């Protein structure tokens, strides 16, 4: 008999004896706030573990390791599948909770097991691929951790293994039973329980995601957090590291709301201008990339998983880039292939910025990888020294920067203008204020010849030819304004 199961089996037979022992533990520290991390691989973490994520941590965030010892929390938190373990949401969640409770130490109790359907999270059920009893093993770890601190909540991400019509139809009943069982183990019938949506990048995940909104009405003191804008690391299943870290902060916001504590606001959203799609736009498949309030949902810094804390602010529904050297470029959390992108922009006098798309990792001549892609140039054609009086049209507004000049364009000085980019396969159109001003074909002989005559020829990776990529708003340290940012995916 598996040794883990042997221990768990004894627990199942003697639960009436074990719970009183836990309840009478003398070493509990009320300032040690325990949070249980449960679910399958996206909770366990599969994001690429770069040096930046390896060094991530907080002096008051600890993790309960596989030997049931408390250690400084670091990626990877989980140990279900050591060969593939990586960045998950747990650590950024713990850091956010530590920032919200400066007098507490946060203890993370990792319990997730990759590849497990919710039926594997029941007493006595064995999961052969991982050689574990997910529920039983978790209960043993929870009980041991409770000797040291107080359980304050659970975060749960699971459902990829239930993303078919039959399993999804039973998902809410099974999740409700699971929550009740965990609350019984902890001894708190109203223990806060936060559930995350599955990634929106796979069609079949909708089956479970459509069930999750029912949870708060069915089970008190629960909350569902959104996966909007989060993206996978290329396998179509697992969140990339920036998305996993962002998700952890969203879990923290949900947990703090259940605990009656106001989470910190990361963005200076002083205005009340909410952007909404019309019914016609929704039917046509449009999605907002900025809702007029919170850009962190769909955007992050090009340097990491958080939105810049300086220079980018929201004022009266407008995403505003302030002049200054510290903000940096922002990119969508999600990648896009065939799409139509529309946004309104306004530039300060002599300002220079741009919209890049199909932004992907490119290897430069020195072997260093950097993000870059074709650029719809935005610049003050009337006052910027490099383009005024018709100079350098291939770097003027609506150009494909350095490569193609716009024709027959109408640009309004100092006012709102509309930029539109249509990309389908390798064919791309630039529009300005309702008028098509240029077309080109990525990867064509003409395109490659033009690239060869520019600084982009230095890349070892073909410039501008990625199948999919991020959308980027450039920070050239000048003031610029963006609103009504929306996109729709086009059928290939």
Secondary structure by P-SEA (a helix, b strand, c coil): ccaaaaaaaaaaacccccaaaaaacccccccbbbbbbbccccccccccccccccccccccbbbbccccccccccccccccccccccccaaaaaaaaaaaacccbbbbbbbbcccccccccccccccccccccaaaaaaaaaaaaaaacccccbbbbbbccccccaaaaaaaaaaaaaaaaaaaaaacccccbbbbbbcccccccaaaaaaaccccccccccbbbbbccccccccccccccaaaaaaaaaaaaaaaaaaacccccccccccccbbbbbcaaaaaaccccccccccccccbbbcccccccccccccccccccccccccccbbbbccccccccccbbbbbccccccccccccccccccccccccccccccccccccccccccccccccccccccccccccbbbbbcccbbbbbbbbcccbbbbbcccccccccccccaaaaaaaaaccccccccccccccbbbbbbbcccbbbbbcccccccccc
